[in-house]
Amino acid sequence: PCLTWLCRPVAEKTGKVLGEFCRCYKEQFGVALFNSVRYEIEGAGGPQAQLLHRKVPLEDHVIYSGNIFQYIEENKKWRNRFCVVPHNYGLVLYENKLAYERELPPRVLVNSAGYKVLTSVEQYLELVNNSLPGVTPKSGHSPILKCPTDFPLILWHPYARHYYFCVMTGKEQEKWRAVFQDCVRHCNNGISEDSKVEAPAFTDAIRMYRQSKEQYGTWDMLCGNETQVLSNLVMEELLPELRSAIGPRLKGKAPERQRTWIQVSDAVYRMVYELAKAQYDAAVARCEQERPQLESTIRTDMDQIITSKEHLASKIRAFVLPKAEVCVRNHVQPYISSILEALMTPTSQGFAEVREVFFKEVTDMNMNVVNEGGLEKLVEYMEKLSHLAFHPVKMQSCYEKMDQLKLEGLQQRFDVSSTSVFKQRAQIHMRQQMDDAVYTFETLLHQELGKLQGKDDLCKSIQRILERVLKKFDYDSSTVRKKFFREALLQITIPFLLKKLAPTCKGELAKFQELIFEDFASFILVENTYEEVVLQSVMKDIMQAVKEAAVQRKHNLYRDSMVMHNSDPNLHLLGEGLPIDWSEEYSGQPEAEPAAERRRRAKQVVSVIQDDEGALPYGAEALLQPGSPEPREPEEAHGAAPSPPDAVKEIREALAQESLGDGAGAEERLMNGTDTSASPVPRADPPSVPSVAHATAAPASPRADVPAEVPRVTAAPPGAQGLSAACHQRSDNEAGEHGQRSPPQPRATTESGEGVQTEF
């Protein structure tokens, strides 16, 4: 079937969804700006953290590297790849280790936001069968994927393309699984929390938009950077329509139809991504242009705005609060303690495991330093300890505690689609607390080193500092967990209350609009004030439940009245200094290494699993002939790509007619993921990782460190060439693969304040 007819409906649907979202974003931007300025003027409250916070956790480090087999869909072969995970948690796949050391361009670049890590083909086939109802391979027919070993690793996404890997042993599989899950966890957390205006405005706008569609509760696809989240928002509505339009037109056996469906979904997702990025960037630019005037009004009329908002809140409270309190008393209050207990048990076990891992690592280091040679060994061990929080394998025992989180019947009662949101949030807190503890420990130890005399003093100092840090960890851990519990309870109960109250309250809110002065309408919204009133109706019960848990000393929670005052008044001043580089400061090697050597010997958090080129087991010849050569590049094969399934071939031939002229060059750029003609000279450090392979790279926000202008694919109907290029067959010659060209740096990557990759 020809897909050109689909381009216009996709573009129209995307434009409609994004238009409604941008209206919500503009409204929420003014509210978020007012809250930010008010917070700045009134000051912050709450207990102060005792542990130090590292500003740049993983600069110039590689998380992990090793060999792994990847399935190449275009030629249906398994190839050995050298995979590198740099500090921004992108997956970078090279031809081999030598290609990485020589700074040759990578084969594949993957941003894993929104993906699930699967370790069995059966799990994958179940998800694929559910993605296209009514298309299930009959027994005896070959499935969509065969794995030559018993240890697959599959990255599955509901909309984008899938990635298939396998390894030789169960131990390798567990390590790679921990690494992949860490990548997914980090990339999912792609909206910077440092932004006090844009981030709250964005997340509130997403929530308001979904509530306008009667979709309350947590959302699993609120992951990745802003453009990825918006693409997921559009695809959530578009996919059912796409499935009903495309499903009946798919030809061939069930596996081929499933494969074609995945390709079509991926092509549409890329088109939606480009449209979403353009519209969101334009919306942000408009709001930023108005920001100085809005901020000036806020600062000038702050008292009047607050008075006006309190007057509106009092009127809404009188109308809503009686109904809300009845609803809380009957439907929420009896279950708060059960929800809290379900959250507390696995979360507190996870933080206890973080404490245990930290204690064990420091204690082992102390024993080894004393037994093996003092300061020289200390430098070696501190280099490893300083990145303990980012060691996926060592931290896995902490993260796994959250797998026990189950809300059982409460999940259905409160319409919680999945607990993954809470699991991931708790795991991010665990990693942050571990890194804070390690950084505080190494800062205090570094300060003490000049005063020590011999091994005995060093041993006693390490033990004493460890005890100090553990006390601070216990206090900060209690504070972080209590905050997490309160936020999780609100995330579960507030959407439930809003849904319950909507039939009787939401329709009456319009009459309160007249109470807002026109000059203040940008900073006060009836809908937001209504939600604040509903929140107040349940907040008292939630605070009381968490307080009682602390009073009973459940799960090592401290009472709110317990505050550590000035236990180390100068500690936070130490944290403002330059980062400690143990190897450079104490190794006695002042000469700088050449850039290429520095890249080859890049500090790595996790040791390499397997340095050697691997080989698949005997008997996998049907999937990969051991001596078979690499597939020739498309241009080397006289422009002939490997033959696709008939249905896909027809699609591509039809769409190619729409992509003549300038579209061909844009299509090549889309397929290769980079504009190689303008590729800069690569740096020696590990490459910043842009998007999933073949996606057009572009900065995710106006604050991008590395601007990248990528020609947009435009034609009539809108997005036709974008879909054409993305739907065209992708060859094994992935991002910048041509050996005769100078090796390009992967295209623009933007990182948030936490080093979070923000490029799709």
N, C-alpha and C positions, 0 to 999 in steps of 0.2 A: 504493500500500500504506500501511497505517496503521502509524506508527512508535511508538505508545504502548507496544506490547509490548516494544520494545527498551530502554526506559528502565531497567527493573528489572535486566535482565542487565548493562547497562553499569555501573550503580551497584554491583552485586554484584562484578563483576570488578575495578572500580576499588578498591573497599573491600578486596578480598583482596590485591591487589598492594601497596597503600599500607600495609596492616596488617603485611605481611612486611617492607616497607622500614622502617617506624617501629621495629620490633623491632631491625633491624640498626642503625638510627641511634642508638637508646638505648645499645646495646653500644659502638658506636664513639665516642660522646660521652665516655664515661668514659675510654677509652684516649687520645683526643685531649686531654682535660683533663689527664691525668697527664703526657703528653708536653710539653704547654705549660708546666706548672708546673716540670717537670724542666729544660726548656730555659731557663726564666727564672732558676732557681737556679744552674745550671752555666754560664750565659753563652753568648754567640754566638761562633762562630769564623769563620775564613775571612778573605780579604783585604777591606779596607775600600774602598768605592767612592771614586774620586777626584772624580767629577763631582757637582754638586749636584742635588738632586731637587726639582722644583717641587711644592708641596703642592696648589695649586688651579690646574690647567692652563688651563681655558677658561671661567672665570666671566664671565658676561654677554657672551659672544661667540656669534655665529652662524657655523656652519661654512660654510654655503652656502645660496644661495637663487636661484630662477629659475623661469621658466615651463616647464611640461611638460604634455603631453596625457595624460589618464587615461581609461581605458575604464570606463564605468559599467555594471556587469553588469545592473542592474535595468531600464534602458531601452535597453541595447545601443547606447549613443552614446559618442562620444569628446568629452571636455570639456577645455578649457584650465584648468589649475590653477596656482596660485603655490605652489611647494614651498619650505618653510623647514626647514633642518636645524639645530636649536639645539645647544647644547654637550653635551647628553646623547645626541645622535645618534639621536633619534627622527625620523621623517619626518612633517612636519605640512603638510597640503595645504589651502590656502585657496582661496576662490572666485576671487580675483585679488589683485594686490599691494595695491590700495586697501583690501580687506577686512583684510589683515594690518596695514596701517598704522593702520586705524581700530579695531584690537583686536576685530574681530568673531570669533565662534567659528570654528574650523577645520572643514572638511568631513570630513577623514579624519585619523586619528592612527595611525601604524604603528610597532610595535616589531619590528624586522627580525631578531631572534634566531631562528636556525634556518632562515632563508631562503637560497635560492641566487639569484644575479643572472644572468639569462639574456639574451643579446643576439640571439637568433634565435627565430622562431616554430617552426622545425623542432625545435630543442632542447626547447622546451616541449611540443610535441605528442608527442615521444618519451617524455618523462617521464609525461605524462598517460595515454598508451596503456599504459604499464607499470604504472600505479597501479591499473588495473582490467583485468586480463587477460581476453582474449576479447572485449573491446568495442573494436573499431577501426573508424573510419569507412571505408566503401568508397571506392574511387577515384571521383572525380566528385562526391562528397557534400561539402558545405561543412564545413570543420573547426570545432572549438570556438571558435577565435579567428582573426579576420582583422585585419591591421594595415594602416592606410592609408598608412604610409610604410615605407621600407626600414630603419628604425632603431628597432626595438622595444627595450624594457627591461622584463623580466618578473621579478617577485619570486615565486618558487615555493617552496612549503612542502609536505612530505610529508603533513601532517595539516590544517593551517589553510587559510584562504581565500587565493587568489592575487590579486596586484595587477598590472595591466597598464598600461604607459606607452609613449609613443613620442615621438620628437623629429624634427626636420627634417633634420639633417645628421649625418655621421659624427663630426665634431668634438664636437658636443653629446653624442652618444651615449657617446663615450669619457669625457668629463667626468662625466656623470651615472653612468656605470658605476663610475668611481673613487669617486664620492661614496657610491653605494649599497653598494659593497663595504666601504667604511670603516665605514658604519653597521652592516652585518652583523657585521664583525669586532669592533667595539666592543661591540655588544649581546650577541654570543655570549659575551663575557668578562664575564658578569653576576654571577658569584659572587665576592664581594669577597675579595681575598687578605689584607686587613688583619685579617680574623678568624682568630685562631690556634686556635680550638677548633671553632666551628660549621662553617666551611668544610671543614677536613680530615675532620671527622666525617661530613659530608654526602657528600663525594666517595668516601670509603672505604665508606660504607654502600651507595652506588650500585654500586660495584665488587663488593662482597661479594654483593649481591643478584643481580647479573648472573652472577657466577661460580657461584652456587647453581643457576642455570638453564643451566649449561654454556656460558655466553657469555663468552669470554675476549677479551682484546685491546682495542684502542682502540674508542671509540664515537663516531660522528659527531654524534649528537644530544645530547651532553653540552654543551649550549649554552643561554645565557640565564640567568635567575635560577633559584632553587631550585624554584619552583613550575612553571616552564616545563620544567625538566629532568624533574621527576616526571611531568608530563603526557606528555612524550615517552616516558618509561619505560612508562607504562600503555598508551599508544597502540601501542607496539611489539608488545605482546602482544595487544591488543584488535583491531587493524586486520585481521589475517587472519580472525578470527571474524566481524567486522563485514562484511568483503567477501563471505564465503561466505553470510552471512545476507541481506544487502541486494542483492548483485549480481543474483541471479535475479529479484528483484522489480521491478527498474528497467524502465520502459516507454519507448517512443519510439525514435527513431533514435539511432545511436551517439553523436553529439555531445551530444544532450539527456541521455542516460544518464550520460555523463561529467560533464556540468555538474551533474546532480542528485547524483551521487556526491561531487563536491567539496563541495557544500552540506551533504550529510549528514555527511561526515567533519569539516567545520568545526564543525557544530553539536555533534557528539559531543565534539570536542576542547575546546570551550568548557565543556561540562558537566563533563568530566574535570578541566579546569583549576580550576573552582570547588570540586569535591570534594577535589582534591589540596591546594589552598591551605588549606582548612579543617583537614584532617587533619595537614598538615605544621606549621601554626601551633600546633596543639594539642600535637604531639609536642615542638616546640621549647620551648613554655611549660612542659611537664612537666619537661624536662631542666634548664631554667633554675631551676626551683623547687628541684630537688635539688642544684644546683651548689654552693651554700655548704657543705652538709654533705660532699659529695664532696671539695671542695678542702681542707676542714679535715682530713679523713682523710689525704689525700695528703701534706700538709705535716707532719702528725704522724708518719706511718709511712713516709716516703719511703725510708729505708734498707732497711726490711724488704720493701717492695714491690719495690725494685730487686733485692734478694737473691733473693726468691722468683721473680722473672721470669728472672734469670740461671740459676737452678737448672732451671727449666722449659726454657729455651732449650738448656741443655747436654744434657738428655735427648732433646729433639727433634733436636738437631744430630747426636747419635750415631746416631739412627735414619735421618735423612733425608740427611745430608750425603754419605755414600758414593754413594748413588744419584744425588743432584743433581750431584755432580762428574763422574760418568760421562756424564750427560746433557749437561752443559756442554761437556765435552771432545769429545764426538762430534757434537753438533748445534748448538752455539752458537759456541764459540771459533773455528772456522774462518771464520765469517762476520762477526765483529765488525769487522774492519778494512774490509770491503766496505761494511757499513752505515755506518760512521763516515765513510768517504770520500764516500758518496752524500749524507750529511747536510752534511758540511763544505763541499763545493764551492758549492752555491747559497746556503747561509747566509752564508758568508764573503764571497761576491760581493755579497750584499745589504747587509751591514754596510759593505763597502768603498764601495758606492754611497751609503749614508747619509753617510759621511765626505766623499765627493766633492761631494754636493749641499750639505752644510753649508759646505765650503770655498768652493765657487763662489758661494753666496749672500753670504757674508761678504766675499769678495774683490770681488764686484760692488758691494756696498754701500759698501765702502771707496773704490772708484774714483768712484762717483757722488757720495758725500759731498764728496770733495775737489774734484770738478769743478763741483758745483752749489750749494755754499753753506754748508758747515760744519754747525754744530750744529742749525740748523733742519731741514735735510734728514736729519740723523742720526735725529732723533725720528721722522720719517715712516717711514724705513726700518726702524728698530728695532721699531716697532709691527708691521710685517709680519713681520720676522724672528722675533719672539718666539713666533709661532704656526706656524712652519715645519713642526714635527712633525705638526701637525693639518691640513695642507694636503693633501687627498687626491690632487690632481693632481700636485703636485711630489713627493710621496712615492711615487707609483705606480711610478716607475722602480726604486725600492728594493724594493717589495713584489713586483714582477714577477719578480725574480731567483729567488724561491722557487718559481715555477711550474716551474722546471727539476727540482725534486726528484722523483726517480723511484727506487723501490727495486727495480724490475724483478722478477726471480724471487724476490728476498728477501721481497717483499710477500706472495706466496702461501705461501712456506715458513713465515713467522712469523705468518700469519693476521692481517695488518694490513689491515683493510677499506678504509682510505683514508689517504692522506698529508695530508689537509686539516688534521688536528689539529696536525701538526708545522709545516706551513706557517703556519697562523694564529698559533701560539705564537711562532715566529721573527719574524713581522711585528709582533707586539705588542712584542717586545723591541727591534726596530728603531726603532719609534716612540718608545719610552721613552728609548732611548739618544740619539736625535736631540733630544728635548726636554731631556734632561739637559745635553747639550752646549750647546744654545742658551741655557738658563737660566744655566749657569755663565759663558758668554761675556758675557751682558748684565749679570750681577752684577759681574763683574770690570771691565767697561767703565764701568758706573755709578760704581764706586768711583774710577776714574781721572779722570773728567770734570772734577772740581774742580781738578786739578793741571795741566791741559793749557793750552798757550799757542798758539793758532792752529791752522791746518789741518795743517801739517806734523807737529806733535806728535800731533794726533788720528790721522792716518794711520799714524804709527809705532806708536802705542799699540794701535790695532786689529790691526795685523799681529802685534805681539808677543803680545797676548792670544790671538789666533787660534792661534798656534803652541803656547802653553801648553795651551790647551783641547784641541787635537788630540792632544797627548801623553797627556793624561788620558783622552781618548776611546779611544785605542788600547789603553790598559791596561784600562779598564773593558770595552771591547768583547771583549777576549780572555777576561776573567773570565766575562762573561755567556755567551759562546759555549761555553766549556768546560763550564759548568754545564748549558747547554741540551743539549749533545751527550751528557753523562752521563745526564741525565734521559730524553732520547729513546731512548737505547740500553736503558735499564731498562724504559721503556714498551713497547718492542718485544720484549725477550727474556724478561722476567719472566712475562707471561701465557703465553707459549709454554712455558716450563719448568713452570709450574703445571699446564698442561693435560697435558703429557707425564707428569708425576709423579703426577697425580691417581689413576689406576687402582691404583697400588701403595702410595701413601702416605696419601691423604686418608681412606680408610676406617679407618685405624689411629689417627687423631688423637684419637678419643674417649677412648682409654685414658689420655691425658696430662692429662685434666681433673682427675683426683683429686690431681694435684700442686699445684693452686692452692688456697691458703687461701680459705675462704669470704668472709672480710672483704676480700680483695683481688680478688675475682672481677669487680668492676666495672672494674678497671684493667688486668687481664691476660687476654688471650684466646688460646686455643690456636691458632686460625686465624691471628691476626695474628703470633704468634711463629713459626709455621711459615713464613709468607711472608718474615719477616725472615731466617730461616735460608737459604731459597732465594735471597734477594737477596744474602746474603753469599757464596754459592757462585759467583756470577758477577761480583760487584762488583770483585774484584781484577783480573780480565781487562779490564773496562771502564775502570777507572782507569788501567791500564797502557797501553791503546790510546790514550787521550786524552793521556796524558803523553808517549808517544813522538811523537805528532803535534806536540806543543808543542816537544819537543827538536829535531825536524827542521825547526822553523820553518815548518811547513806552514800556509798560509793566514794568516800573520801572527799566530799564537798565541804567547803568552809562556809561558816555563817557570813552573812553580809556585813555584820558588825566587826568582823575580823579584818583589819587592814594593816598591812606592813608599811610602817612609816619610816622613811629614810634609813632603811637597813643598810644601804650602800650609797650614800649621798653623791659620791663621785663616780659611780659606776657608769652612769649614762653619759658622762663626759668622755669616758674612755671609748665608748661606742661610736663617738663622733669622729674618731681618728681614721687614718688610712687603713684599708683592709690588710690583715696580716698574711704575708706570703712566707710560710715557714721555710720552703726550699731555698728561696733567694736570700733570705735573711741569715740563715744558719748553715747553708751548705758550703760556704766558702768558695763559690764559683761565680765571681762577679761578671765574667765574660758572657755577653748575650749570645744565645744560639741563633744560627741563621733561621730565617722565617720558615723555610721548607722543613728544616730539622725540627723546629718547634711544632709544626703541624704534625709531623710524623710521630713525635713523642708527646702528643697532646695529653695533658693530665686526664685520666679517665676514672670516673667514679666506680665503675664496676669492671672487673677484669674480663678480658675477652674469653668467650666460651671456647672458641675453636679458631685457631689461626690458619689451619691448613685448608686448602681447597677440598671440599667434601665431595662425596660421591653417593648417589642413590643406591639402595640395596639391589642385589642381583634379582632379576625378575620384574623390574620396573621398565623393561625395554618398550613396552607398549606405550608408555607415556613419554619416555625420553631415551633415545638410543645413546649409550655411553659415549660413543665416539662421534656423535653427530655434530656437525659444525654449527656455529651460531647462524641464525637466519640472516640473510643478506639484507642490507639496508634497502629501503624502497627505491632510492635513486640508483643503487647499484643493480637492482633487478629490473632496470629499464622502466621504472615507475610502476611496476606491478606489485601491489600489496598482496599478501596471502588472501586466498579466496574466502570471503565471508559466507555465511548462510545465505541462501537465495533471497529470503525476505529482506534481510539487512542490505544485501547488495542492491536490490531494487530501490530501497529507501535512499541509499547513498547516491545512486545514479540520478534519481529524481531531484534530490536536494542539490547535487552538484550543478545542475542546470541553473539553480538560483544563485550560485556562488561564483559566477564568472567575473572576469575583470579584477578589480581591486579585492574582491572577496577572497580570491585564492590566496593572496599573501596573508590576509588576516586569518584565513583558515589555518595556514601552516603555522602561524604564530600561536593560534589556539591549541593546535595539536601538540606542538613541541613545548609549550609552556613558557618559552622565552623568545625574545627577539634577538637572535644570535648576532645579527649585524651590528647591534649596539651593545654587545655584552662587554662589561668592564673586565679589567684584568683581575683574576681571582686573588683574594687575600690568603694569607697563610693560615689564618685561624679557621676553625670548622665553619662551613658555610651556614649562614642563616637560611632557614628552610621555608620556602614559600608554600604554595598551595599543593593540593593533590595534583599529581602529574597531569599535564595537558591543560590545566585550567589557566586562564589568563590571569597573570599576577597583577595586583594593583594594591596600593596602600589602603588599609582598612579604615583610616581616619585621617583628618587633616593634620594630626600631630605626627605623621609618619617620619621616622628618622631618615629613611631612604626613599625619596620620591621616585615614582616610576610612572611615566606616561605610556600607557599601552593603547594602541589604536583600538577604538571600539568598533565592533562589527555592526554596521547599521545598514538597513535596506528596507524596502517595502515588500511585504508587511514587516512591521517592527520585529526585530530579533530573528528574522528568517535565516540570515547567514549565521547568526550565533548558534542556532539549533543545527543548521546544516554542517557547520564546522565541527561542532561537538559530536554530532551523530555519525560523522564520517569515521571510517575505521581508523583506529589508533594503531600504529605499527609498534614493533618492539623497539624501534629507535626512539626512545623517550627523551625527555628534556635535554636538549643540547647534546645529542649523542654523536654527532658527526666527528669522526676522529681527525679529519684533516683541518678542522678549524681550531683557532686558539681556544683553550678551555674557558668557558664563560663562568662568571659567578652566578649562582642561582638568582632569579629575578627578585625584585624588591620584597623585603621582609620587614614587617613592622613589629616591634615588640612593645608590650605594655611595661609598666613599671616593675612588674614581677618577672620580666623576661618571657611573657606569654606570647606565643606566636599569634599574630592577628591577621594572617593572610590565608585565604582559602586556596 
